[in-house]
Amino acid sequence: MKIAICIKQVPTREWQPRLNESKTWIRDQDVSYEMNEPDAYALEEGLRLKETHGGEVVVCSAGPARAAQVLREALARGADRAIHVEDDALAAADAFVVADALAAAMGGEQFDLVLTGLQSDDQGFAQTGVILAEKLGSPHATIIMEVQVQGSALRVKRELEGGWFQWIAMPLPAVLTIQSGINQLRYATLKGIMAAKKKEIRKVAPPAGLAPRQRIVKLDFPEKGKKTQMIAGSPADASAELVRRLRDEARAL
């Protein structure tokens, strides 16, 4: 079974973001990066499927040169080789551009299964996996909590709202977006880190003519503040007014 895992390098969660001069993205200075957490769960699921069914796990990333760090980490955890679509313009690219770049690099590989994280920790659009499936011409399913391979088909468990789940059957090849918490993550061993140094990272240039479909106009930090409002009147009148404000003003009901 030939499995591709799409991973992204994102700023670490502990880092305090600072905006660039145009306030359209974060400053690159003094930023530490890590593997996107949902992608780490996708990687772990791919490695477990390989251990059960055999085959090969290939990690793929579209990003600047620094993204090679998370590719090496994935190789140290057990992936067999990597594909890196390298370009500085991909550092903050939208999901359409990233999916186009990945699809062009992966098209000739004939993967049986492509796994991505549900969404990225930085932009959080949850679109890349779905668009990638369309580009590859493969069926897809999202928010996956369990994967069962049954010959040339899959049976997958999707997380729905309100604590409900849905089991669906689908053919291979397919694209799945993996929900965090689907499994228990492994960490790279010293042996894996040493072995990763000898594994291939194939660098690929992005296809010409990639054009963004989405544009971040402006970013702002959430405003912090406290505001107390006293509601006068009898308990019955005050309760009715509180419900009205929660419903009509705060829209919490």
C-alpha positions in Angstrom: 0.0 0.0 0.0 1.5 3.3 -1.1 0.5 6.1 1.3 1.2 9.8 1.1 1.0 12.1 4.1 0.8 15.8 3.6 2.4 17.8 6.4 2.8 21.5 7.1 5.3 23.5 9.2 3.6 26.0 11.4 4.7 28.4 14.2 4.9 26.7 17.6 1.9 27.2 19.8 4.0 28.7 22.6 5.3 31.5 20.4 3.6 34.9 20.9 2.7 36.1 17.3 3.9 39.4 16.0 2.4 40.9 12.8 4.4 42.2 9.9 4.3 45.8 8.8 1.3 45.3 6.5 -0.6 43.3 9.1 -1.4 40.5 6.6 0.8 37.8 8.3 3.2 37.1 11.1 6.8 38.3 11.2 9.3 35.6 10.4 11.9 36.9 12.7 12.5 35.0 15.9 9.8 32.4 15.1 10.2 28.8 16.1 8.4 26.2 14.0 7.0 22.7 14.5 4.9 20.1 12.6 1.2 20.9 12.4 -0.5 18.8 15.1 -3.3 17.4 12.9 -0.7 16.4 10.3 1.2 14.6 13.0 -1.9 12.4 13.7 -2.2 11.8 9.9 1.4 10.7 9.8 0.9 8.3 12.7 -2.2 6.8 11.1 -0.3 6.3 7.9 2.6 4.6 9.7 0.1 2.3 11.5 -1.5 1.3 8.2 1.9 0.5 6.7 2.7 -1.7 9.7 -0.5 -3.6 9.3 -0.8 -3.8 5.5 2.8 -3.2 4.3 3.9 -0.8 1.7 5.5 2.7 1.7 4.8 6.0 3.5 5.9 9.2 1.6 5.6 12.5 3.4 4.9 15.6 1.2 5.1 19.3 2.1 4.8 22.6 0.1 6.7 25.4 1.8 10.0 27.3 2.0 13.4 25.7 2.6 12.8 25.6 6.4 10.0 23.1 5.9 12.6 20.4 5.4 12.8 20.4 9.2 9.4 18.7 9.6 10.1 16.4 6.7 13.2 15.1 8.5 11.2 14.7 11.7 8.6 12.7 9.8 11.3 10.5 8.3 12.8 10.0 11.8 9.4 8.8 13.0 9.3 6.1 10.3 8.3 7.6 6.9 10.3 6.1 4.0 11.0 9.2 1.9 9.8 12.7 1.3 8.8 15.1 -1.4 9.4 18.8 -0.8 7.7 21.4 -3.1 10.1 24.2 -2.2 9.3 27.9 -2.7 9.4 30.9 -0.4 6.0 32.0 -1.8 4.4 28.9 -0.3 5.1 30.0 3.3 1.7 31.7 3.7 0.0 30.5 0.5 -3.8 29.7 0.5 -5.2 26.2 0.2 -5.8 26.4 -3.5 -2.1 27.2 -4.2 -0.8 24.6 -1.8 -3.2 21.9 -3.2 -2.1 22.8 -6.8 1.6 22.5 -5.8 1.1 19.2 -4.0 -1.0 17.7 -6.7 1.5 18.5 -9.4 4.3 16.9 -7.3 2.2 13.8 -6.3 0.4 13.2 -9.6 2.9 10.7 -11.0 3.3 8.7 -7.9 -0.1 6.8 -8.1 -0.7 6.8 -4.3 -3.4 4.4 -3.0 -4.2 6.6 0.0 -3.5 10.3 0.7 -3.8 11.5 4.3 -3.8 15.1 5.5 -4.5 16.7 8.8 -8.0 18.2 9.2 -6.7 21.7 9.2 -3.6 23.7 10.0 -2.9 25.4 13.3 -2.0 28.7 11.7 -4.6 29.4 9.0 -7.2 26.7 9.9 -9.1 26.8 6.6 -9.6 23.0 6.5 -9.6 23.2 2.7 -6.3 21.8 1.5 -7.2 18.1 1.7 -10.6 18.6 0.0 -9.1 20.6 -2.9 -6.2 18.2 -3.2 -8.7 15.3 -3.7 -10.4 17.2 -6.5 -7.1 17.9 -8.2 -6.1 14.2 -7.9 -9.6 13.1 -9.1 -10.0 10.9 -6.0 -13.0 10.5 -3.6 -12.5 12.0 -0.2 -13.9 12.0 3.3 -13.2 14.5 6.2 -12.9 14.5 10.0 -11.8 10.9 10.1 -11.6 9.1 13.5 -10.9 5.6 12.3 -9.6 3.9 9.1 -10.1 0.3 8.1 -8.6 -1.0 4.9 -10.7 -3.8 3.3 -8.9 -5.1 0.2 -9.3 -2.4 -2.5 -11.7 -0.3 -0.4 -11.9 1.6 2.8 -14.3 1.8 5.7 -13.9 5.1 7.7 -15.5 6.6 10.7 -16.4 10.4 10.5 -17.0 12.6 13.4 -20.2 14.6 13.2 -21.7 17.3 15.4 -23.3 16.6 18.8 -21.3 13.5 19.6 -22.5 11.6 16.5 -20.4 9.5 14.1 -20.9 8.2 10.6 -19.4 5.0 9.0 -18.9 5.2 5.3 -17.4 2.9 2.7 -15.3 4.2 -0.2 -13.0 2.9 -2.9 -9.3 3.3 -3.2 -7.4 5.5 -4.1 -8.9 8.1 -1.8 -8.0 11.2 0.2 -8.8 11.5 3.9 -8.5 14.4 6.3 -7.6 13.2 9.8 -9.0 14.5 13.1 -6.6 15.1 16.0 -6.8 12.4 18.6 -7.4 9.5 16.2 -4.4 7.7 17.7 -1.5 8.0 20.1 1.5 9.8 18.6 4.9 8.2 18.6 8.2 10.1 18.9 11.4 9.8 16.9 13.9 7.4 18.4 17.7 8.0 18.2 17.9 5.2 15.7 15.1 6.8 13.7 16.9 10.2 13.7 20.1 8.6 12.5 18.3 6.7 9.8 16.5 9.8 8.6 19.7 11.4 7.5 20.1 8.8 4.8 16.5 8.9 3.5 15.6 10.8 0.3 14.0 14.2 0.3 13.1 14.9 -3.4 12.9 18.7 -4.0 10.4 19.8 -6.6 9.8 23.2 -8.0 6.1 24.4 -7.9 4.3 24.5 -11.3 4.4 27.8 -13.1 1.4 30.1 -13.0 0.1 29.4 -9.5 -2.2 32.2 -8.6 -3.8 32.7 -5.1 -7.6 32.5 -4.9 -7.8 34.0 -1.4 -6.1 37.0 0.2 -5.7 38.0 3.8 -6.6 41.7 3.9 -5.8 42.4 7.6 -5.0 40.6 10.8 -5.8 41.9 14.3 -5.2 40.6 17.8 -8.4 40.0 19.9 -9.1 42.9 22.1 -8.8 42.1 25.8 -11.1 44.0 28.2 -13.8 43.7 30.9 -17.2 45.3 30.9 -19.8 44.9 33.5 -23.4 45.9 33.0 -25.9 46.0 35.8 -29.5 45.1 34.9 -32.1 46.9 37.2 -35.6 45.9 38.0 -37.4 43.0 39.6 -36.0 39.5 39.3 -38.5 38.6 36.7 -37.9 41.7 34.6 -34.1 41.5 35.0 -34.2 37.8 33.9 -36.2 38.6 30.9 -33.9 41.5 29.9 -30.8 39.2 30.5 -32.2 36.6 28.1 -33.0 39.3 25.5 -29.5 40.6 25.6 -27.9 37.2 25.5 -30.1 36.3 22.5 -30.1 39.6 20.5 -26.9 41.3 21.5 -24.4 38.7 22.5 -26.1 36.0 20.3 -25.1 33.4 22.8 -28.6 31.7 22.7 
